Amino acid sequence: MIWTAKVTSKGQITLPKGLRERLGLRPGSRVVFKVEDDRITLERLPDVLSLYGAFAVSEPQDWKKVREATMDIVAAETAKEGLE
């Protein structure tokens, strides 16, 4: 299926209703844009609760440290890709 959208003067677009429904996007949903040559790909990011139980842990975790480590990894990858 193909949808179109118009870019506003502020660089914004409204995702067509059919596209939002197909991807399960609701207000507050997070998406990621990937750019390859002259193509943009949009993907829905799963919400945190949908990942609950997806990873086995052998012992209790300090989630503050896990979050900080994750943020460091994402920041390093973003800097490497020049997306800052």
Protein Blocks (a to p, Z undefined) as FASTA:
>chain_A
ZZdddddfkopacddfklmmmnopaehiacddddehjaccddddddfklmgokaccfbdc
dfklmmmmmmmmmmmmmmmnopZZ
